[in-house]
Amino acid sequence: MFSHALRSTPRPLLLASAAAFSAAFFATRFPDVPGASVGSYVSTLLIALPSFVALFAYLGPRRATLSILAVSAFAYAIESVGVATGFPYGAFSYDDALGPKFLGLVPYLLPVTYVPLVIGAVAAAWSPGNLAPRVLLSALLLVGIDAVLDPGATALGFWVWPEGGPYYGVPLSNFAGWLLSGAVSAALLLSIARSQYPPPPGTLDSAILATAFWTGAALFSGLALPIPLGIILFTYFLYRRSRLRTQSK
């Protein structure tokens, strides 16, 4: 499976994945060098760009814009509630590393980091037929991504869990929250898309790049469990991308 998926993956994407993995070394080992914050913003935008472009090609400008705005609005809402009340993730707060915050609670950058993951998870879960299985699988994949992402982001100081938790300082309630928010986000995206055709392979590219980066962050931060999980997800996403490439022809 992996060898076939690897052969089917465009070389620029593989090189970009290697670059994202390598960038995690500098993010974890040299977080305070001059220009690090600018580099973080630029890399975040570059990681998000492929899936946004692919979504516009897939749905057209109107539905793609509506999809991004709907998922972004929901993300702002549930994350703001989460920071203010602790529901549904557990008590946490964002640090200043991700830049200025909406209502002083959630970084304005949130849609650029979250929405491409939703697009990728929904693309990876695509199949003909009922929406319910796709929504569930998308949500589970988003939980898997967060299990790779959250320990590294916590180690980098992107957000803080004041009460800690058993998974590298992250409470288990966080993953229940991601299951809920992931299901709603996937349902929003699918309900607006309303397409019976498989999405283009490029809708997965941002999730692939993000998984490569956060797997690297786990490795260079010495976090053992997220590393094999990241490798499994990265492999699965490449496999699903190769399947979409075949189905889209």
C-alpha positions, 0 to 999 in steps of 0.5 A, spaced: 500 500 500 505 505 502 509 503 496 504 504 491 501 510 494 508 513 494 509 512 487 502 515 485 504 522 490 507 527 486 514 529 487 513 536 489 508 534 494 513 529 497 519 534 497 514 539 501 512 534 506 520 533 507 521 540 508 515 541 513 518 535 517 525 539 517 521 545 519 519 542 525 526 541 527 527 549 527 520 550 530 522 546 536 529 547 537 530 555 535 523 558 537 526 564 539 530 566 533 529 573 530 523 572 525 521 565 528 514 568 528 514 571 521 516 564 519 511 560 523 505 565 519 508 564 512 509 556 513 502 556 516 499 559 510 503 555 505 501 549 508 493 551 508 494 553 501 494 547 497 487 544 500 484 551 499 486 552 492 483 544 491 477 546 494 475 552 490 477 548 483 472 542 486 466 546 488 467 553 485 468 560 488 461 560 491 460 554 495 468 553 496 467 560 500 461 558 503 464 552 506 470 555 508 466 561 512 461 556 515 467 551 518 471 558 520 465 561 524 463 554 527 471 553 529 471 561 532 464 559 536 466 553 539 473 554 540 471 561 544 466 557 548 472 552 549 476 557 552 471 561 556 468 555 559 472 549 558 467 545 554 467 541 550 475 540 550 477 542 558 480 548 561 485 551 556 487 558 553 491 560 547 498 563 548 500 569 544 505 565 539 499 564 534 498 572 534 492 576 535 486 573 538 478 574 536 475 577 542 481 576 546 480 568 546 482 565 539 487 567 534 485 570 528 489 565 524 484 559 527 481 558 520 488 557 516 490 552 521 483 548 522 479 548 516 484 545 511 485 539 516 477 538 516 478 539 508 483 533 508 479 529 513 473 529 509 477 528 503 480 522 506 473 519 508 470 520 501 466 514 499 459 514 495 453 513 499 450 516 506 453 522 509 453 519 516 459 514 515 463 519 512 462 524 517 464 519 523 470 517 519 472 524 518 471 526 525 475 520 527 481 522 523 481 529 526 481 526 532 487 522 530 490 528 527 490 532 534 493 526 537 499 528 533 498 535 533 496 537 540 502 534 544 507 538 540 503 544 540 503 544 547 510 543 548 511 549 543 507 553 547 501 555 542 496 553 548 496 551 555 492 546 559 493 549 566 490 542 569 494 538 565 492 531 562 495 524 561 497 524 554 503 529 554 499 534 559 493 534 554 486 531 558 482 526 554 476 530 554 480 534 549 479 528 544 472 528 546 471 535 544 475 534 537 470 528 536 464 533 537 467 539 533 470 534 527 463 531 526 459 538 526 465 541 521 465 535 517 457 535 516 457 543 515 462 542 509 459 536 506 452 539 507 454 545 503 458 541 498 453 537 496 457 533 491 456 526 488 463 526 485 470 524 489 474 530 491 480 532 487 487 529 490 489 536 492 484 537 497 488 532 502 495 536 501 494 540 507 493 535 511 499 531 509 503 537 510 501 538 517 501 531 519 509 531 516 510 537 520 507 535 527 510 528 526 517 532 526 515 536 532 513 530 536 520 527 534 524 533 535 520 534 542 522 527 544 514 525 544 514 518 543 507 516 542 505 521 537 510 519 532 508 512 530 501 515 529 503 520 525 507 516 520 500 511 520 496 517 518 501 520 513 501 513 510 494 513 510 493 520 507 498 518 501 494 512 500 487 515 500 490 521 495 492 515 490 485 512 491 482 519 489 487 520 484 484 514 480 477 515 482 477 523 479 480 520 472 
